[in-house]
Amino acid sequence: MADGGPKPDGADGVGLAQRGRSAASFADAIEAGACSRMSLSSTWFMSNQYFIPHRMMLLARMIDRETARDLHRDFGITAAEWRALGYICTMGSSSAAQICVAFEVDRAEVSRAVSRLLEGELIQRGRSRDPENRLVLTPTARGEHLHDQIKTKRRDYFEWILQDLDPRERDALDGVLGKIADRVDQRRVGRAGDRETQDDTRDRVPAD
């Protein structure tokens, strides 16, 4: 069974000649000024198909950094705090474990974000109404107001970066990302290092 990794010279028709053409295309892109014009990492222009995941990671990092800068400049909060506030305002009563699972982040990051939000009186801690009587986080009126302000600006930003895609292209992109995410998820299922704790699983909420 193929492992999806790079093939040796000559396998599947990918040999030194094709690699030479890829390197030449990359060099041409740099020489033409594409890298400096687009302000992208030089590795973005690697033409081999195995660099597609690399470009996805670069793009996610770029968006995350832009988000962090905008949030700090305009609202004085971090990206981690916004993720936690956005989740709590959207989902209602939530736990820190649910936020960890939803955004694939560690507990320390969420704990710091929750502490800052509590200090800023943007969220509050209370008891759930279920039989387990768990500690849950809910937004304050101030937190909901800030959430609405940020959400409007985030929508404007997302619309701006997607402006060159028509509705069909957006749907196609969404579908492609879903397929890749399914494969990544399949590979990590059952691996002890990536397995969620019982607490995480118990706190998971279904995606809508």
N, C-alpha and C positions, 0 to 999 in steps of 0.2 A: 504493500500500500504506500503510495507516495506521501511524503511528509510535507510537501509544499515548500521545501527549502530550495536554495540555489542548486542548479544542476551542474555537473561537470562539463568540461568543454566537449562539444559535440552532441550532448544529450538534448533531445527534443529540438534539434536544429540550432541550439544556442551555442555558438562557438566563439573563437577569438575574433572572427570577422565582425559578428554582430556586436560584440562587446566594444570593438574598436569604433564602430559606427555610433554606439551610445556615448562613448567618451568624446567623440568628435562633436556630437550634437550638444553635449554639455559645454564643451569648450566654446562652441559657436555662440551659445546663449550668453555666456559670460562676456565674450568679446563684443557681442552686439549691445551690451549694456543692459540686458534684461534684468540681471540680478540687482544692480544698483537702482534701476528704474522702478522696480517693484518693491524694493527694500525687503526682499525675502532672503532667507538663508540660502547659500549657494547650493546646499544639498537638495533644495526643493526641485531643482532642475535635473536631477538624476532621472534618466528616462526609463530605466529598467522597471518592470511591473512590481518588483519586490519593494520598491520605494514608495508605493502607494500608502501602506500603513504609516511609514515615516512622515509622509506629507500630512496625513490625518492628525498625527501627534503634534506636528509643528503648527498646524492650523488651530487645533484646540488650545495650544499654549498661547498663540497670538491672541485669540479671543479672550482667554482667561486674563492675560495681562492687560488688555484694553479694558476689560470689565473692572479689574482691580483699580486701575488708575481713575476711571470714571467714578466709581463708587467712593473712593477716598476723596477725590476732589469735590464732588458735588454733594455728598451726603455724610462724609466722615466715618464710613464703616468699611470693613474689609469684605472681600469676596466670600470668605467663609461665613461671616456674620449674615451676609445677604442670603446665602443659600439656606441657612438655618431659619432666618426670619421668613423667607419666601415659602419654605416648606410648611412652617407652622401656620402661617396665614392662609395658605391654600388648603391644607389638609385638616385644619382644626387642631384639637388636642393631640399632641404628639410627644414622643419620647426622644431622648438623645440617640438611643439605639436605632430608631426608625430613620433618623436623619443620616446616621452612619451608613446604613444599608442603601438608602435612596441615592446617595451621592458617591458611594464607593470611597469613603474617606475614613481615617482612623478616629478613634474615640477622643484622643488628645486634642485634635483640631476642633472637633465639635464641642468638646467641653469648654475650650477657651472661648469659642464663639458664643455659646450659650451664656457663659459667665458675663461677657461683655454686654450682651443683650439684656440680661437681668439687671445689671448695673445701670444701664441706660433707660430702664423702665419701658423697654420696647416689648418685652414678654414677661409673663409671670408664671410661677410654679404653683401647682395645686394637685389635688387628688382626683383620679379618674372616678367615674360613677359606676364602673363595672365591679364585679365581685372581687377582683384582685386589688382594688383600691390603690392602683399604681400612681407614682408621681408623674405628672404630665405637664407639658408646657403649652401655654395658650398666649395669644397676642393681646397686648393692651390696646386701648384706643389710639394711643400715640404710635404704637408699632404698626397698626393697620393703616394709619394715615401715611406713615413713611413707606410702607410696602406699596401702597397705591401710587405714590409719587415715583418710586424707583421702577415699578413695573411698567409705567407709561414710557419712561425713558429707555428701558431695555427693549421694549417692543419697537420703538423708533429705530434703535440701533440694529436690531435683528432684521427689520425690514430694509434698512439701508444696505446691509451686507448681502442680502438676498435679492436685491433689486434687479439683477441681471438674469434671474431665473423666472421663467413663467410658471404658472400653476402646475403644469404637467411635469416640468423639470424638478420642481420642488417635491412633488409626490414621488418622482422616480428616485431622487436623492434620498428621501426619507426611507424608501423601500430598500435601497442598496445598503444604507447604514444599518438598517434592521437586520439584514442578512449577515453582514459582517459581525454585528454584535451577537447574533445567535451562535455563530461559530466560535467566537471567543468564549462565550459562556459555556458552550459544550465542552471545550477543552479543559476548563477549570473545575467543572463539576466533579465532585468526588475526590479532589486533591485536598489533602488534609490542611495544607498551608493556606488554602483559600476558602475553606469551609466556614460558614458563619456559625457563631455560637448559638446555643439554644435560646439565649436571651434575644439575640438579633432576630432569629426566626420567629419567635413569639411576637415580637414587636412589629414585624413586617406588616405593611398595609398593602392591599391589592392596588395595582396601577389602574388608573381609569383610562 
